[in-house]
Amino acid sequence: MKRWALWCGVMLLTAVGATAQEAPKVEVFGGYSFVHATVSGTSFTANMNGGSAAVSYNPVNWLGLVAEVGGYHGGQNSQGVGVNGEVYTFLFGPKTTFRLGRFTPFVQTLFGGAHASTGSVYGSSTGFAMATGGGLDCNLTQHVGVRIVEADYVLTTLNDTFNNRQNNARISAGVVFRW
């Protein structure tokens, strides 16, 4: 019985070591993103469509360092006035990954900046941005996967033109390449 337990323990440690070696060093994501933007203290909301791209360097199996950019466009009719705008985000931070064979769930918190522009109606503004959330990748092959879903809370703090704080929900999906 003791030999059996010892053998199972050695096999488990060997399997964990083999799994750690299979983790990619670099992951690249690109895909579609939908953002529902709201401005604190107002009734202004906007649905925005766009895309995001991210590069993750994984120094160890479960930890990644992420650089992400996103661009979104949308608008709203408010009191008979149509307002269209763009928002661009530039974010960096850590990502924790749980590699479970075919599926790879993850959580991340990213910090950086955002730039918003509505053209001649409200002008433009640049400020702080933060995104926190997670997602699920489905690994099709060793080097290609599909990000089934990524759901994030995105906070932006822009100047008084945009009422200084925006609470946004972002949903993304796309393709992941791994090396």
C-alpha positions as CSV (number, residue, x, y, z in Angstrom):
1,M,0.0,0.0,0.0
2,K,2.8,2.4,0.8
3,R,4.5,1.6,-2.5
4,W,1.3,2.3,-4.3
5,A,0.9,5.7,-2.6
6,L,4.6,6.6,-3.3
7,W,4.2,5.6,-6.9
8,C,1.0,7.7,-7.3
9,G,2.8,10.7,-5.7
10,V,5.8,10.4,-8.0
11,M,3.4,10.2,-11.1
12,L,1.5,13.2,-9.9
13,L,4.7,15.3,-9.5
14,T,5.9,14.2,-12.9
15,A,2.6,15.1,-14.5
16,V,2.7,18.5,-12.8
17,G,6.2,19.1,-14.1
18,A,5.3,18.1,-17.6
19,T,2.3,20.4,-17.6
20,A,4.4,23.3,-16.4
21,Q,6.8,22.8,-19.3
22,E,3.9,22.9,-21.8
23,A,2.8,26.4,-20.8
24,P,3.4,28.9,-23.6
25,K,5.9,31.8,-23.0
26,V,3.9,34.2,-25.2
27,E,0.2,34.5,-25.9
28,V,-1.3,37.0,-28.4
29,F,-5.0,37.7,-28.4
30,G,-7.1,39.6,-30.9
31,G,-10.8,39.9,-31.1
32,Y,-14.2,41.7,-31.0
33,S,-15.2,43.7,-28.0
34,F,-18.6,45.2,-26.9
35,V,-18.5,48.0,-24.3
36,H,-21.5,49.4,-22.5
37,A,-20.4,52.8,-21.1
38,T,-22.1,54.8,-18.4
39,V,-21.2,58.1,-16.9
40,S,-21.5,58.4,-13.1
41,G,-24.3,60.7,-11.9
42,T,-25.9,61.0,-15.3
43,S,-28.4,59.1,-17.5
44,F,-25.8,58.9,-20.3
45,T,-25.1,55.4,-21.6
46,A,-23.6,54.3,-24.9
47,N,-23.1,50.9,-26.6
48,M,-19.8,50.7,-28.3
49,N,-18.3,48.1,-30.7
50,G,-14.7,47.6,-31.5
51,G,-11.7,45.4,-30.8
52,S,-8.9,44.7,-28.5
53,A,-5.5,43.1,-28.7
54,A,-3.3,41.8,-26.0
55,V,0.2,40.3,-25.6
56,S,0.9,38.2,-22.5
57,Y,4.4,37.1,-21.5
58,N,4.3,34.2,-19.1
59,P,7.4,33.9,-16.9
60,V,5.9,30.9,-15.1
61,N,3.0,28.6,-15.8
62,W,0.3,30.4,-13.9
63,L,1.4,34.1,-14.1
64,G,1.4,36.4,-17.1
65,L,2.3,40.0,-17.7
66,V,-0.2,41.6,-20.1
67,A,-0.1,44.6,-22.4
68,E,-3.5,45.4,-24.0
69,V,-4.9,48.0,-26.4
70,G,-8.5,48.5,-27.4
71,G,-10.5,50.8,-29.6
72,Y,-14.3,51.2,-29.4
73,H,-16.8,53.3,-31.4
74,G,-20.5,54.0,-30.6
75,G,-23.1,56.6,-29.8
76,Q,-26.4,57.6,-28.3
77,N,-29.3,59.9,-29.0
78,S,-29.7,62.1,-26.0
79,Q,-32.5,64.6,-25.9
80,G,-32.7,64.6,-29.7
81,V,-28.9,65.2,-30.2
82,G,-26.9,62.3,-31.6
83,V,-23.5,61.9,-30.0
84,N,-20.9,59.6,-31.5
85,G,-17.5,58.9,-30.0
86,E,-14.5,56.8,-29.7
87,V,-12.6,55.4,-26.7
88,Y,-9.1,54.0,-26.8
89,T,-7.5,52.1,-23.9
90,F,-3.9,51.3,-23.2
91,L,-3.6,48.8,-20.2
92,F,-0.8,46.8,-18.5
93,G,-0.8,44.3,-15.6
94,P,-0.8,40.8,-14.2
95,K,-2.9,37.8,-15.3
96,T,-3.3,34.6,-13.4
97,T,-4.0,31.6,-15.5
98,F,-5.4,28.1,-14.5
99,R,-4.3,25.7,-17.2
100,L,-6.8,22.8,-17.1
101,G,-6.1,20.9,-20.3
102,R,-8.4,21.9,-23.1
103,F,-9.8,24.9,-21.1
104,T,-7.8,27.8,-19.7
105,P,-9.7,30.2,-17.3
106,F,-8.0,33.4,-16.3
107,V,-8.4,36.5,-14.1
108,Q,-6.5,39.8,-14.6
109,T,-6.3,43.4,-13.4
110,L,-4.9,45.9,-15.8
111,F,-4.0,49.6,-15.3
112,G,-3.2,52.4,-17.7
113,G,-4.9,55.1,-19.6
114,A,-7.9,55.9,-21.9
115,H,-8.5,58.5,-24.5
116,A,-12.1,59.5,-25.4
117,S,-13.3,61.7,-28.2
118,T,-16.7,62.9,-29.3
119,G,-15.6,65.2,-32.0
120,S,-17.1,68.7,-31.9
121,V,-19.8,68.0,-29.3
122,Y,-17.7,67.5,-26.2
123,G,-14.2,67.4,-27.5
124,S,-11.7,64.9,-26.2
125,S,-10.1,63.8,-23.0
126,T,-7.3,61.5,-21.7
127,G,-7.2,60.0,-18.2
128,F,-6.7,56.9,-16.0
129,A,-8.2,53.5,-16.9
130,M,-8.4,50.2,-15.1
131,A,-9.9,46.9,-16.2
132,T,-10.5,43.9,-13.9
133,G,-12.2,40.6,-14.9
134,G,-11.6,37.3,-16.4
135,G,-12.3,34.9,-19.2
136,L,-12.2,31.4,-20.6
137,D,-10.0,30.1,-23.5
138,C,-10.7,26.8,-25.3
139,N,-7.4,25.4,-26.7
140,L,-7.9,24.0,-30.2
141,T,-4.3,23.0,-30.8
142,Q,-1.0,23.6,-28.9
143,H,-0.6,27.0,-30.6
144,V,-4.2,28.1,-31.4
145,G,-7.2,28.7,-29.1
146,V,-10.5,30.6,-29.0
147,R,-11.3,33.1,-26.3
148,I,-14.9,32.0,-25.7
149,V,-15.6,35.0,-23.4
150,E,-13.8,37.7,-21.5
151,A,-15.8,39.8,-19.2
152,D,-14.3,43.0,-17.6
153,Y,-15.3,45.9,-15.5
154,V,-13.6,48.9,-17.1
155,L,-13.2,52.1,-15.0
156,T,-12.2,55.3,-16.8
157,T,-11.7,58.7,-15.1
158,L,-11.7,61.5,-17.7
159,N,-11.9,65.3,-17.2
160,D,-15.1,67.3,-16.4
161,T,-16.2,67.2,-20.0
162,F,-17.0,63.5,-19.4
163,N,-18.1,64.0,-15.8
164,N,-14.8,62.5,-14.5
165,R,-15.8,58.8,-14.0
166,Q,-17.2,56.2,-16.3
167,N,-18.2,52.7,-15.2
168,N,-18.1,50.4,-18.2
169,A,-18.8,46.7,-18.9
170,R,-16.8,45.0,-21.6
171,I,-17.4,41.6,-23.2
172,S,-14.8,40.3,-25.7
173,A,-14.2,37.1,-27.8
174,G,-11.6,36.2,-30.4
175,V,-8.5,34.1,-31.2
176,V,-5.5,33.3,-29.1
177,F,-2.1,32.3,-30.6
178,R,0.5,30.7,-28.3
179,W,4.3,30.1,-28.6
